[in-house]
Amino acid sequence: MGCSTGNATPPTPAIAPGSEEIDAEAVARELGERGPDPRLTDIVPAFNAPFFQAGLAGYSDAAMRIVARRHGCPLCVTEALLDRTLLAGGRGFAKADLGELFDNVPGGEDDHPLVGQIMGSNPAEMAAAALKMIEQGARPDRVYRQMAEHAPGPDPAATDDEDHADTFAAIDINLACPVKKIARKARGGHWLAEPDGAIAIVRAVREALPSRVPVTIKVRRSFDDTPEMARNFDRIMDACFEAGVAWATVHARTVQQKYIGPSRWDLLREIVRKNPGRVLLGSGDIWSAADIFRMLRFTGVA
């Protein structure tokens, strides 16, 4: 299961002093002429525009992703899938999870490139689930658990520059979901308050997967607004990039905020400034196409 936005508040502008002066159309024209950040296409060759369809429980299934692609979306992310659900093949879990499994597999050229998002609480289980996603369940689950224990994972014969429409373009680790029932089970945004656990999960997944498969993370800007949690966030970011994550998508609210109140683009901008050279994508209070270009210019995200 993934995150739900059932408790979201009505659209509110982000806290971004001065962003109202940004000419979104001019920024869009400039980016159209210049092209996307080349680091994006280095990671996923078809990621050729500065926006993507984020994973959202109950919405970003195959049908929605294909509609988004037909309107120009270059990259889509699945709903967050639980490691345990993946490794159990959907058995013994809620019917809704079975639907998610069916709707969140690569659909060939019409649904490519696709990033598979996973969420869980155990590093070994997360690593095994990530391997299973990449190989589309070609082996028994016990084999994936064994493979995860003997990292690094086998690199398929395919070369690094091949583009595979029948598998995931990357694996995204959800360290952001603020929903109470998710956090209560030590998943999603819970890990921003426990950096050791977050780092262990990311390292396990990165070490288990073939080197050609990018690993990315989805986070919020902090667990809450205390100095301790800000330090935890910085520690997680440093360790994850050192472990080899390709990019981090940062939602500009805290976990404790859930979906209530405005996001803080001003603080997202500070995060970008504190992480020079790292590929950071942005999320939070994107209510229109114009908001995409205002966020890009105001915060400096890729």
MIDOSE-1310 file (N, C-alpha, C; in nm, 2 decimals, decimal comma, always signed):
residues 302
mgcs	+0,08/-0,12/+0,00/+0,00/+0,00/+0,00/+0,09/+0,12/+0,00; +0,04/+0,23/-0,05/+0,11/+0,35/-0,06/+0,05/+0,46/+0,02; +0,10/+0,58/+0,01/+0,04/+0,69/+0,08/-0,09/+0,74/+0,03; -0,18/+0,78/+0,11/-0,31/+0,84/+0,07/-0,31/+0,99/+0,10
tgna	-0,38/+1,06/+0,01/-0,39/+1,21/+0,04/-0,53/+1,24/+0,08; -0,60/+1,15/+0,14/-0,74/+1,17/+0,18/-0,75/+1,28/+0,28; -0,65/+1,31/+0,35/-0,65/+1,42/+0,45/-0,59/+1,55/+0,41; -0,57/+1,56/+0,28/-0,50/+1,68/+0,22/-0,59/+1,80/+0,24
tppt	-0,53/+1,92/+0,26/-0,61/+2,04/+0,27/-0,63/+2,10/+0,13; -0,72/+2,19/+0,11/-0,74/+2,25/-0,02/-0,61/+2,32/-0,07; -0,59/+2,34/-0,20/-0,47/+2,40/-0,25/-0,43/+2,53/-0,18; -0,31/+2,54/-0,13/-0,25/+2,66/-0,07/-0,12/+2,69/-0,13
paia	-0,08/+2,82/-0,15/+0,05/+2,85/-0,20/+0,16/+2,81/-0,11; +0,27/+2,77/-0,17/+0,39/+2,73/-0,09/+0,44/+2,86/-0,02; +0,52/+2,84/+0,08/+0,59/+2,95/+0,14/+0,72/+2,97/+0,06; +0,72/+3,07/-0,02/+0,83/+3,10/-0,11/+0,83/+3,25/-0,14
pgse	+0,88/+3,33/-0,05/+0,88/+3,47/-0,07/+0,95/+3,52/-0,20; +0,88/+3,59/-0,28/+0,93/+3,64/-0,40/+0,90/+3,56/-0,52; +0,85/+3,43/-0,50/+0,83/+3,34/-0,62/+0,71/+3,39/-0,70; +0,63/+3,48/-0,65/+0,51/+3,53/-0,73/+0,56/+3,62/-0,84
eida	+0,68/+3,67/-0,83/+0,74/+3,75/-0,93/+0,80/+3,67/-1,05; +0,81/+3,54/-1,03/+0,88/+3,46/-1,13/+0,78/+3,44/-1,25; +0,83/+3,47/-1,37/+0,76/+3,45/-1,49/+0,77/+3,31/-1,54; +0,67/+3,22/-1,50/+0,67/+3,08/-1,53/+0,69/+3,05/-1,68
eava	+0,62/+3,13/-1,76/+0,62/+3,10/-1,91/+0,76/+3,13/-1,96; +0,83/+3,23/-1,91/+0,96/+3,26/-1,95/+1,06/+3,15/-1,91; +1,04/+3,10/-1,79/+1,13/+2,99/-1,74/+1,10/+2,87/-1,83; +0,98/+2,84/-1,86/+0,95/+2,72/-1,94/+1,01/+2,73/-2,08
relg	+1,01/+2,85/-2,14/+1,07/+2,87/-2,27/+1,22/+2,85/-2,26; +1,28/+2,91/-2,16/+1,42/+2,90/-2,14/+1,47/+2,75/-2,13; +1,39/+2,67/-2,05/+1,42/+2,53/-2,03/+1,40/+2,45/-2,16; +1,30/+2,49/-2,23/+1,27/+2,43/-2,36/+1,38/+2,44/-2,46
ergp	+1,44/+2,56/-2,46/+1,56/+2,59/-2,55/+1,68/+2,52/-2,50; +1,70/+2,52/-2,37/+1,83/+2,47/-2,31/+1,83/+2,32/-2,29; +1,71/+2,26/-2,27/+1,70/+2,12/-2,25/+1,70/+2,09/-2,10; +1,67/+1,97/-2,06/+1,67/+1,93/-1,92/+1,81/+1,92/-1,86
dprl	+1,82/+1,92/-1,73/+1,94/+1,90/-1,66/+2,00/+1,77/-1,71; +2,12/+1,77/-1,77/+2,18/+1,65/-1,83/+2,21/+1,54/-1,74; +2,21/+1,57/-1,61/+2,23/+1,46/-1,51/+2,11/+1,37/-1,51; +1,99/+1,42/-1,54/+1,87/+1,34/-1,54/+1,87/+1,24/-1,65
tdiv	+1,91/+1,28/-1,77/+1,92/+1,18/-1,88/+2,04/+1,09/-1,87; +2,14/+1,13/-1,79/+2,25/+1,04/-1,76/+2,20/+0,92/-1,68; +2,11/+0,95/-1,59/+2,06/+0,85/-1,50/+1,95/+0,76/-1,57; +1,85/+0,83/-1,63/+1,75/+0,76/-1,70/+1,74/+0,83/-1,84
pafn	+1,78/+0,77/-1,95/+1,80/+0,84/-2,08/+1,67/+0,91/-2,12; +1,55/+0,85/-2,10/+1,43/+0,91/-2,15/+1,37/+1,02/-2,05; +1,44/+1,05/-1,94/+1,39/+1,15/-1,85/+1,44/+1,28/-1,90; +1,36/+1,33/-2,01/+1,41/+1,44/-2,09/+1,32/+1,57/-2,07
apff	+1,26/+1,58/-1,95/+1,19/+1,71/-1,92/+1,19/+1,72/-1,77; +1,18/+1,84/-1,71/+1,21/+1,87/-1,57/+1,09/+1,84/-1,48; +1,01/+1,74/-1,51/+0,89/+1,70/-1,43/+0,86/+1,56/-1,44; +0,78/+1,50/-1,35/+0,75/+1,36/-1,36/+0,62/+1,34/-1,28
qagl	+0,56/+1,22/-1,31/+0,44/+1,18/-1,24/+0,48/+1,11/-1,11; +0,45/+1,17/-1,00/+0,49/+1,11/-0,87/+0,40/+0,99/-0,84; +0,45/+0,90/-0,75/+0,37/+0,79/-0,70/+0,26/+0,84/-0,60; +0,14/+0,80/-0,61/+0,03/+0,84/-0,53/-0,07/+0,73/-0,51
agys	-0,09/+0,67/-0,39/-0,17/+0,56/-0,37/-0,31/+0,58/-0,42; -0,36/+0,49/-0,50/-0,50/+0,50/-0,55/-0,52/+0,58/-0,67; -0,41/+0,64/-0,72/-0,41/+0,72/-0,84/-0,31/+0,68/-0,94; -0,19/+0,67/-0,91/-0,08/+0,65/-1,01/-0,07/+0,50/-1,06
daam	-0,18/+0,45/-1,09/-0,18/+0,31/-1,15/-0,15/+0,32/-1,30; -0,15/+0,21/-1,37/-0,11/+0,20/-1,51/-0,20/+0,30/-1,59; -0,33/+0,30/-1,57/-0,41/+0,38/-1,65/-0,38/+0,53/-1,64; -0,36/+0,58/-1,52/-0,32/+0,72/-1,50/-0,19/+0,75/-1,56
riva	-0,10/+0,66/-1,54/+0,04/+0,68/-1,59/+0,04/+0,70/-1,75; -0,04/+0,61/-1,81/-0,05/+0,62/-1,96/-0,11/+0,75/-2,00; -0,21/+0,80/-1,93/-0,27/+0,93/-1,96/-0,17/+1,04/-1,94; -0,10/+1,03/-1,83/+0,01/+1,14/-1,81/+0,11/+1,14/-1,92
rrhg	+0,15/+1,02/-1,97/+0,25/+1,01/-2,07/+0,20/+1,07/-2,20; +0,07/+1,05/-2,23/+0,02/+1,10/-2,36/+0,01/+1,25/-2,35; +0,02/+1,31/-2,24/+0,02/+1,46/-2,22/+0,16/+1,51/-2,20; +0,26/+1,43/-2,23/+0,40/+1,47/-2,23/+0,48/+1,44/-2,11
cplc	+0,43/+1,36/-2,01/+0,51/+1,32/-1,90/+0,62/+1,23/-1,93; +0,75/+1,26/-1,90/+0,86/+1,17/-1,95/+0,89/+1,05/-1,86; +0,84/+1,06/-1,73/+0,88/+0,96/-1,63/+0,77/+0,94/-1,53; +0,74/+0,82/-1,49/+0,63/+0,80/-1,39/+0,69/+0,71/-1,28
vtea	+0,63/+0,72/-1,16/+0,66/+0,64/-1,05/+0,54/+0,56/-1,01; +0,56/+0,44/-0,97/+0,45/+0,36/-0,92/+0,40/+0,40/-0,78; +0,28/+0,35/-0,74/+0,24/+0,36/-0,60/+0,35/+0,29/-0,52; +0,36/+0,32/-0,39/+0,45/+0,26/-0,30/+0,41/+0,12/-0,27
lldr	+0,49/+0,02/-0,30/+0,45/-0,12/-0,28/+0,53/-0,17/-0,15; +0,46/-0,25/-0,07/+0,52/-0,30/+0,05/+0,62/-0,42/+0,02; +0,73/-0,42/+0,08/+0,83/-0,53/+0,06/+0,76/-0,66/+0,09; +0,69/-0,67/+0,20/+0,63/-0,80/+0,24/+0,52/-0,84/+0,13
tlla	+0,45/-0,75/+0,08/+0,35/-0,78/-0,02/+0,41/-0,84/-0,15; +0,52/-0,78/-0,19/+0,59/-0,82/-0,31/+0,65/-0,96/-0,29; +0,71/-0,99/-0,17/+0,77/-1,12/-0,15/+0,67/-1,23/-0,12; +0,55/-1,19/-0,09/+0,44/-1,29/-0,07/+0,36/-1,31/-0,19
ggrg	+0,39/-1,24/-0,30/+0,31/-1,25/-0,42/+0,17/-1,20/-0,40; +0,15/-1,11/-0,29/+0,01/-1,06/-0,27/-0,07/-1,15/-0,18; -0,02/-1,27/-0,14/-0,10/-1,36/-0,06/-0,11/-1,32/+0,08; -0,22/-1,33/+0,14/-0,24/-1,30/+0,28/-0,25/-1,15/+0,31
faka	-0,27/-1,07/+0,21/-0,28/-0,92/+0,23/-0,41/-0,87/+0,18; -0,43/-0,74/+0,21/-0,56/-0,68/+0,17/-0,58/-0,69/+0,02; -0,71/-0,70/-0,02/-0,74/-0,71/-0,16/-0,69/-0,59/-0,24; -0,69/-0,47/-0,17/-0,64/-0,35/-0,24/-0,49/-0,36/-0,28
dlge	-0,41/-0,43/-0,19/-0,27/-0,45/-0,23/-0,26/-0,54/-0,35; -0,35/-0,64/-0,37/-0,34/-0,72/-0,49/-0,36/-0,63/-0,62; -0,45/-0,54/-0,61/-0,47/-0,45/-0,72/-0,35/-0,36/-0,75; -0,28/-0,32/-0,64/-0,16/-0,24/-0,66/-0,05/-0,32/-0,73
lfdn	-0,04/-0,45/-0,69/+0,06/-0,53/-0,75/+0,04/-0,54/-0,90; -0,09/-0,56/-0,94/-0,13/-0,58/-1,08/-0,10/-0,45/-1,16; -0,13/-0,34/-1,09/-0,13/-0,21/-1,16/+0,01/-0,15/-1,16; +0,10/-0,20/-1,09/+0,23/-0,14/-1,08/+0,35/-0,23/-1,13
vpgg	+0,33/-0,28/-1,25/+0,43/-0,35/-1,32/+0,46/-0,28/-1,45; +0,58/-0,29/-1,50/+0,61/-0,23/-1,63/+0,51/-0,28/-1,74; +0,46/-0,18/-1,82/+0,37/-0,21/-1,92/+0,42/-0,20/-2,06; +0,55/-0,22/-2,08/+0,60/-0,21/-2,22/+0,63/-0,06/-2,26
eddh	+0,63/-0,04/-2,39/+0,67/+0,09/-2,44/+0,56/+0,20/-2,40; +0,44/+0,16/-2,38/+0,34/+0,26/-2,35/+0,35/+0,31/-2,21; +0,43/+0,24/-2,12/+0,44/+0,28/-1,98/+0,59/+0,27/-1,94; +0,67/+0,35/-2,01/+0,81/+0,34/-1,99/+0,88/+0,48/-2,02
plvg	+0,98/+0,52/-1,94/+1,04/+0,45/-1,83/+0,95/+0,46/-1,70; +0,96/+0,36/-1,62/+0,88/+0,35/-1,50/+0,97/+0,32/-1,38; +0,96/+0,40/-1,28/+1,03/+0,38/-1,15/+0,94/+0,31/-1,05; +1,00/+0,20/-1,00/+0,92/+0,12/-0,90/+0,95/+0,17/-0,76
qimg	+0,85/+0,20/-0,69/+0,87/+0,25/-0,55/+0,84/+0,15/-0,45; +0,93/+0,13/-0,35/+0,90/+0,03/-0,25/+0,91/+0,09/-0,11; +0,85/+0,03/-0,01/+0,85/+0,08/+0,12/+0,85/-0,04/+0,22; +0,92/-0,03/+0,33/+0,92/-0,14/+0,42/+1,00/-0,10/+0,55
snpa	+1,02/-0,20/+0,63/+1,09/-0,18/+0,76/+1,21/-0,26/+0,79; +1,24/-0,36/+0,70/+1,35/-0,45/+0,72/+1,45/-0,44/+0,60; +1,58/-0,41/+0,62/+1,67/-0,39/+0,51/+1,68/-0,51/+0,42; +1,69/-0,63/+0,48/+1,70/-0,75/+0,40/+1,58/-0,78/+0,31
emaa	+1,46/-0,75/+0,37/+1,34/-0,77/+0,30/+1,33/-0,67/+0,19; +1,37/-0,55/+0,21/+1,36/-0,44/+0,11/+1,45/-0,48/+0,00; +1,57/-0,53/+0,03/+1,67/-0,56/-0,08/+1,61/-0,68/-0,16; +1,56/-0,78/-0,10/+1,50/-0,89/-0,17/+1,38/-0,85/-0,26
aalk	+1,30/-0,76/-0,21/+1,18/-0,71/-0,28/+1,23/-0,63/-0,40; +1,33/-0,55/-0,39/+1,39/-0,47/-0,50/+1,44/-0,56/-0,61; +1,51/-0,67/-0,57/+1,56/-0,76/-0,67/+1,45/-0,83/-0,74; +1,34/-0,86/-0,67/+1,23/-0,93/-0,73/+1,16/-0,83/-0,83
mieq	+1,15/-0,71/-0,80/+1,09/-0,61/-0,89/+1,17/-0,60/-1,02; +1,30/-0,59/-1,01/+1,38/-0,57/-1,12/+1,38/-0,69/-1,22; +1,37/-0,81/-1,16/+1,36/-0,93/-1,24/+1,22/-0,98/-1,27; +1,12/-0,90/-1,22/+0,98/-0,94/-1,25/+0,95/-1,08/-1,20
garp	+1,00/-1,11/-1,08/+0,97/-1,24/-1,02/+1,01/-1,36/-1,09; +1,12/-1,36/-1,16/+1,16/-1,47/-1,24/+1,21/-1,59/-1,16; +1,24/-1,56/-1,03/+1,29/-1,67/-0,94/+1,20/-1,68/-0,82; +1,21/-1,79/-0,75/+1,13/-1,81/-0,62/+1,17/-1,70/-0,52
drvy	+1,08/-1,66/-0,43/+1,11/-1,56/-0,33/+1,23/-1,60/-0,24; +1,24/-1,72/-0,21/+1,35/-1,76/-0,12/+1,49/-1,73/-0,19; +1,49/-1,74/-0,32/+1,61/-1,71/-0,39/+1,65/-1,56/-0,38; +1,54/-1,48/-0,39/+1,57/-1,33/-0,38/+1,62/-1,30/-0,24
rqma	+1,57/-1,37/-0,14/+1,62/-1,35/+0,00/+1,77/-1,39/+0,01; +1,80/-1,50/-0,05/+1,94/-1,55/-0,05/+2,03/-1,45/-0,13; +1,98/-1,40/-0,24/+2,06/-1,31/-0,32/+2,08/-1,18/-0,25; +1,98/-1,13/-0,17/+2,00/-1,01/-0,10/+2,10/-1,02/+0,01
ehap	+2,12/-1,14/+0,06/+2,22/-1,17/+0,17/+2,36/-1,18/+0,11; +2,37/-1,19/-0,02/+2,51/-1,20/-0,08/+2,53/-1,09/-0,18; +2,51/-0,97/-0,14/+2,53/-0,85/-0,22/+2,68/-0,85/-0,26; +2,71/-0,79/-0,38/+2,62/-0,72/-0,47/+2,55/-0,82/-0,56
gpdp	+2,43/-0,77/-0,61/+2,35/-0,86/-0,69/+2,41/-0,88/-0,83; +2,37/-0,99/-0,90/+2,43/-1,02/-1,03/+2,39/-0,92/-1,13; +2,48/-0,88/-1,21/+2,45/-0,78/-1,32/+2,42/-0,86/-1,44; +2,29/-0,84/-1,49/+2,25/-0,91/-1,61/+2,35/-0,88/-1,73
aatd	+2,34/-0,96/-1,83/+2,43/-0,95/-1,94/+2,41/-0,82/-2,02; +2,29/-0,76/-2,00/+2,26/-0,63/-2,07/+2,37/-0,53/-2,03; +2,40/-0,44/-2,13/+2,50/-0,34/-2,10/+2,43/-0,22/-2,04; +2,51/-0,13/-1,98/+2,46/-0,02/-1,90/+2,38/+0,08/-1,98
dedh	+2,40/+0,09/-2,11/+2,33/+0,19/-2,19/+2,21/+0,14/-2,26; +2,17/+0,01/-2,23/+2,05/-0,04/-2,29/+1,92/+0,02/-2,21; +1,81/+0,04/-2,29/+1,69/+0,09/-2,23/+1,59/-0,02/-2,23; +1,54/-0,07/-2,11/+1,46/-0,19/-2,11/+1,32/-0,15/-2,08
adtf	+1,23/-0,17/-2,17/+1,09/-0,13/-2,15/+1,01/-0,23/-2,07; +1,07/-0,35/-2,05/+1,00/-0,46/-1,98/+1,05/-0,47/-1,83; +1,12/-0,37/-1,78/+1,15/-0,37/-1,64/+1,16/-0,23/-1,59; +1,19/-0,21/-1,47/+1,19/-0,08/-1,41/+1,32/+0,00/-1,44
aaid	+1,30/+0,13/-1,47/+1,42/+0,21/-1,50/+1,50/+0,25/-1,37; +1,44/+0,24/-1,26/+1,50/+0,27/-1,13/+1,42/+0,21/-1,02; +1,47/+0,20/-0,90/+1,40/+0,16/-0,78/+1,41/+0,28/-0,68; +1,29/+0,33/-0,64/+1,28/+0,44/-0,55/+1,24/+0,39/-0,41
inla	+1,31/+0,43/-0,31/+1,28/+0,39/-0,17/+1,20/+0,50/-0,10; +1,08/+0,47/-0,05/+1,00/+0,57/+0,01/+1,03/+0,58/+0,16; +1,09/+0,70/+0,19/+1,12/+0,74/+0,33/+1,04/+0,86/+0,36; +0,93/+0,88/+0,30/+0,85/+1,00/+0,31/+0,71/+0,99/+0,36
cpvk	+0,65/+0,88/+0,34/+0,50/+0,87/+0,36/+0,47/+0,91/+0,50; +0,38/+1,01/+0,52/+0,34/+1,06/+0,66/+0,22/+0,99/+0,72; +0,15/+0,90/+0,65/+0,03/+0,84/+0,70/+0,05/+0,77/+0,83; -0,03/+0,79/+0,92/-0,01/+0,73/+1,06/+0,00/+0,58/+1,06
kiar	-0,08/+0,51/+0,99/-0,07/+0,37/+0,99/+0,05/+0,31/+0,93; +0,11/+0,39/+0,84/+0,24/+0,35/+0,78/+0,35/+0,38/+0,88; +0,36/+0,49/+0,94/+0,46/+0,53/+1,03/+0,46/+0,44/+1,15; +0,34/+0,40/+1,20/+0,32/+0,31/+1,31/+0,39/+0,18/+1,29
karg	+0,41/+0,14/+1,17/+0,47/+0,01/+1,14/+0,61/+0,02/+1,09; +0,67/+0,14/+1,13/+0,81/+0,16/+1,09/+0,84/+0,16/+0,94; +0,76/+0,24/+0,87/+0,78/+0,25/+0,73/+0,77/+0,39/+0,69; +0,81/+0,42/+0,56/+0,79/+0,55/+0,51/+0,86/+0,66/+0,59
ghwl	+0,79/+0,77/+0,62/+0,85/+0,88/+0,69/+0,90/+0,85/+0,83; +0,86/+0,74/+0,89/+0,91/+0,70/+1,02/+1,06/+0,71/+1,02; +1,12/+0,67/+0,91/+1,27/+0,65/+0,91/+1,34/+0,78/+0,91; +1,28/+0,90/+0,89/+1,35/+1,02/+0,90/+1,38/+1,06/+1,05
aepd	+1,31/+0,99/+1,14/+1,34/+1,01/+1,28/+1,44/+0,90/+1,33; +1,47/+0,80/+1,25/+1,56/+0,70/+1,29/+1,67/+0,68/+1,17; +1,77/+0,77/+1,17/+1,86/+0,77/+1,06/+1,93/+0,64/+1,04; +1,97/+0,57/+1,15/+2,04/+0,44/+1,13/+1,96/+0,34/+1,05
gaia	+1,83/+0,33/+1,08/+1,74/+0,24/+1,00/+1,73/+0,28/+0,86; +1,71/+0,41/+0,83/+1,70/+0,46/+0,70/+1,82/+0,43/+0,61; +1,94/+0,46/+0,67/+2,06/+0,43/+0,60/+2,08/+0,29/+0,58; +2,05/+0,20/+0,67/+2,07/+0,06/+0,65/+1,98/+0,01/+0,54
ivra	+1,86/+0,05/+0,53/+1,77/+0,01/+0,42/+1,83/+0,05/+0,28; +1,87/+0,18/+0,27/+1,92/+0,23/+0,15/+2,05/+0,15/+0,11; +2,14/+0,13/+0,20/+2,26/+0,06/+0,17/+2,23/-0,09/+0,12; +2,13/-0,15/+0,19/+2,10/-0,29/+0,16/+2,05/-0,30/+0,02
vrea	+1,96/-0,21/-0,02/+1,90/-0,21/-0,15/+2,00/-0,18/-0,26; +2,09/-0,07/-0,23/+2,19/-0,04/-0,33/+2,29/-0,15/-0,35; +2,33/-0,21/-0,25/+2,43/-0,32/-0,26/+2,37/-0,44/-0,32; +2,24/-0,47/-0,31/+2,18/-0,59/-0,37/+2,15/-0,58/-0,51
lpsr	+2,12/-0,46/-0,56/+2,08/-0,44/-0,70/+2,20/-0,44/-0,80; +2,18/-0,48/-0,92/+2,28/-0,46/-1,02/+2,33/-0,32/-1,03; +2,45/-0,29/-1,07/+2,50/-0,15/-1,07/+2,43/-0,07/-1,18; +2,38/-0,14/-1,28/+2,31/-0,06/-1,39/+2,17/+0,00/-1,35
vpvt	+2,12/-0,05/-1,23/+1,99/-0,01/-1,19/+2,00/+0,11/-1,09; +1,96/+0,23/-1,13/+1,97/+0,34/-1,03/+1,88/+0,32/-0,91; +1,92/+0,36/-0,80/+1,84/+0,36/-0,67/+1,82/+0,51/-0,63; +1,70/+0,55/-0,60/+1,67/+0,68/-0,57/+1,59/+0,68/-0,44
ikvr	+1,57/+0,80/-0,37/+1,49/+0,80/-0,25/+1,39/+0,91/-0,26; +1,28/+0,89/-0,19/+1,18/+1,00/-0,17/+1,18/+1,03/-0,02; +1,20/+1,16/+0,02/+1,20/+1,20/+0,15/+1,11/+1,32/+0,17; +1,09/+1,36/+0,30/+1,04/+1,49/+0,33/+1,15/+1,58/+0,39
rsfd	+1,13/+1,71/+0,40/+1,24/+1,79/+0,43/+1,29/+1,77/+0,58; +1,21/+1,70/+0,66/+1,25/+1,66/+0,79/+1,14/+1,59/+0,85; +1,16/+1,52/+0,97/+1,05/+1,45/+1,04/+0,96/+1,56/+1,10; +1,03/+1,66/+1,17/+0,96/+1,77/+1,22/+1,05/+1,89/+1,22
dtpe	+1,02/+2,00/+1,28/+1,10/+2,12/+1,27/+1,20/+2,14/+1,38; +1,23/+2,04/+1,46/+1,33/+2,05/+1,57/+1,47/+2,04/+1,51; +1,57/+2,10/+1,58/+1,71/+2,10/+1,53/+1,76/+1,95/+1,52; +1,72/+1,87/+1,61/+1,76/+1,73/+1,61/+1,72/+1,66/+1,48
marn	+1,59/+1,68/+1,44/+1,55/+1,61/+1,32/+1,61/+1,68/+1,19; +1,64/+1,80/+1,20/+1,72/+1,86/+1,09/+1,85/+1,80/+1,07; +1,92/+1,77/+1,18/+2,05/+1,70/+1,18/+2,03/+1,56/+1,13; +1,92/+1,49/+1,17/+1,90/+1,36/+1,12/+1,88/+1,36/+0,97
fdri	+1,81/+1,46/+0,92/+1,79/+1,47/+0,77/+1,92/+1,48/+0,70; +2,00/+1,57/+0,75/+2,13/+1,60/+0,68/+2,22/+1,47/+0,69; +2,21/+1,40/+0,80/+2,29/+1,27/+0,81/+2,24/+1,17/+0,71; +2,11/+1,16/+0,69/+2,05/+1,06/+0,60/+2,09/+1,10/+0,46
mdac	+2,08/+1,23/+0,42/+2,11/+1,27/+0,29/+2,26/+1,24/+0,26; +2,35/+1,27/+0,35/+2,49/+1,25/+0,32/+2,52/+1,10/+0,30; +2,47/+1,02/+0,39/+2,49/+0,87/+0,39/+2,43/+0,81/+0,26; +2,31/+0,85/+0,22/+2,25/+0,79/+0,11/+2,32/+0,82/-0,02
feag	+2,37/+0,95/-0,04/+2,44/+0,98/-0,16/+2,58/+0,91/-0,15; +2,64/+0,90/-0,04/+2,77/+0,83/-0,03/+2,75/+0,68/-0,06; +2,63/+0,63/-0,04/+2,60/+0,49/-0,07/+2,57/+0,46/-0,21; +2,54/+0,57/-0,29/+2,53/+0,56/-0,43/+2,39/+0,59/-0,49
vawa	+2,30/+0,66/-0,41/+2,17/+0,69/-0,47/+2,19/+0,79/-0,58; +2,11/+0,78/-0,68/+2,12/+0,87/-0,80/+2,05/+1,00/-0,78; +1,94/+1,01/-0,71/+1,88/+1,14/-0,68/+1,79/+1,12/-0,56; +1,75/+1,23/-0,50/+1,66/+1,24/-0,39/+1,54/+1,33/-0,43
tvha	+1,42/+1,29/-0,41/+1,31/+1,37/-0,43/+1,27/+1,42/-0,29; +1,26/+1,55/-0,27/+1,24/+1,61/-0,14/+1,10/+1,68/-0,14; +1,01/+1,63/-0,06/+0,88/+1,70/-0,04/+0,90/+1,81/+0,06; +0,85/+1,93/+0,04/+0,88/+2,04/+0,12/+0,79/+2,06/+0,24
rtvq	+0,73/+1,95/+0,29/+0,67/+1,95/+0,42/+0,74/+1,85/+0,51; +0,71/+1,86/+0,64/+0,77/+1,76/+0,73/+0,67/+1,64/+0,74; +0,72/+1,54/+0,79/+0,64/+1,42/+0,81/+0,52/+1,45/+0,91; +0,55/+1,52/+1,02/+0,45/+1,55/+1,11/+0,34/+1,65/+1,05
qkyi	+0,37/+1,73/+0,96/+0,27/+1,81/+0,89/+0,17/+1,73/+0,81; +0,21/+1,61/+0,78/+0,13/+1,52/+0,69/+0,10/+1,61/+0,56; -0,03/+1,64/+0,53/-0,06/+1,72/+0,41/-0,13/+1,85/+0,45; -0,11/+1,89/+0,58/-0,17/+2,01/+0,63/-0,08/+2,13/+0,62
gpsr	-0,14/+2,24/+0,57/-0,06/+2,36/+0,57/+0,03/+2,37/+0,45; +0,09/+2,48/+0,42/+0,18/+2,50/+0,30/+0,31/+2,43/+0,31; +0,37/+2,40/+0,20/+0,50/+2,35/+0,19/+0,60/+2,46/+0,20; +0,72/+2,43/+0,23/+0,82/+2,54/+0,25/+0,93/+2,53/+0,14
wdll	+0,90/+2,60/+0,03/+0,99/+2,61/-0,08/+1,12/+2,68/-0,03; +1,10/+2,77/+0,06/+1,22/+2,85/+0,11/+1,32/+2,75/+0,17; +1,27/+2,66/+0,25/+1,36/+2,56/+0,31/+1,41/+2,45/+0,21; +1,33/+2,42/+0,11/+1,38/+2,33/+0,01/+1,49/+2,40/-0,07
reiv	+1,49/+2,53/-0,09/+1,60/+2,60/-0,15/+1,72/+2,59/-0,07; +1,71/+2,60/+0,07/+1,83/+2,58/+0,15/+1,88/+2,44/+0,15; +1,80/+2,34/+0,13/+1,85/+2,20/+0,12/+1,93/+2,19/-0,01; +1,88/+2,25/-0,12/+1,95/+2,24/-0,24/+2,09/+2,31/-0,22
rknp	+2,09/+2,42/-0,16/+2,22/+2,49/-0,14/+2,32/+2,41/-0,05; +2,26/+2,34/+0,04/+2,35/+2,26/+0,13/+2,40/+2,13/+0,07; +2,34/+2,10/-0,05/+2,38/+1,97/-0,12/+2,43/+1,99/-0,26; +2,54/+2,07/-0,28/+2,58/+2,11/-0,41/+2,63/+1,98/-0,48
grvl	+2,60/+1,97/-0,61/+2,65/+1,86/-0,69/+2,56/+1,74/-0,69; +2,46/+1,74/-0,60/+2,37/+1,63/-0,58/+2,24/+1,65/-0,66; +2,18/+1,55/-0,72/+2,06/+1,57/-0,80/+1,94/+1,56/-0,70; +1,88/+1,68/-0,68/+1,76/+1,69/-0,60/+1,64/+1,73/-0,68
lgsg	+1,53/+1,65/-0,67/+1,40/+1,69/-0,73/+1,31/+1,74/-0,62; +1,21/+1,82/-0,66/+1,12/+1,88/-0,57/+0,98/+1,83/-0,57; +0,91/+1,85/-0,46/+0,77/+1,81/-0,45/+0,70/+1,90/-0,34; +0,57/+1,92/-0,36/+0,49/+1,99/-0,26/+0,43/+2,12/-0,31
diws	+0,30/+2,12/-0,31/+0,22/+2,24/-0,36/+0,25/+2,27/-0,51; +0,25/+2,16/-0,59/+0,26/+2,18/-0,73/+0,11/+2,16/-0,78; +0,04/+2,27/-0,79/-0,10/+2,27/-0,83/-0,13/+2,30/-0,97; -0,03/+2,34/-1,05/-0,04/+2,38/-1,19/+0,09/+2,36/-1,26
aadi	+0,08/+2,37/-1,39/+0,21/+2,36/-1,47/+0,30/+2,48/-1,44; +0,24/+2,60/-1,41/+0,32/+2,71/-1,38/+0,40/+2,69/-1,25; +0,34/+2,62/-1,16/+0,41/+2,60/-1,03/+0,54/+2,51/-1,05; +0,54/+2,43/-1,15/+0,66/+2,35/-1,18/+0,77/+2,44/-1,21
frml	+0,75/+2,54/-1,29/+0,86/+2,62/-1,34/+0,89/+2,73/-1,23; +0,80/+2,77/-1,15/+0,83/+2,85/-1,04/+0,92/+2,78/-0,93; +0,88/+2,66/-0,90/+0,96/+2,58/-0,81/+1,11/+2,56/-0,86; +1,12/+2,52/-0,99/+1,25/+2,50/-1,05/+1,34/+2,63/-1,03
rftg	+1,28/+2,74/-1,07/+1,36/+2,87/-1,06/+1,38/+2,91/-0,92; +1,28/+2,90/-0,83/+1,30/+2,95/-0,69/+1,39/+2,86/-0,61; +1,38/+2,73/-0,62/+1,45/+2,64/-0,53/+1,58/+2,59/-0,59; +1,59/+2,58/-0,72/+1,71/+2,52/-0,78/+1,71/+2,37/-0,79
va	+1,60/+2,31/-0,77/+1,59/+2,16/-0,79/+1,61/+2,13/-0,94; +1,64/+2,01/-0,97/+1,67/+1,97/-1,11/+1,54/+1,95/-1,19
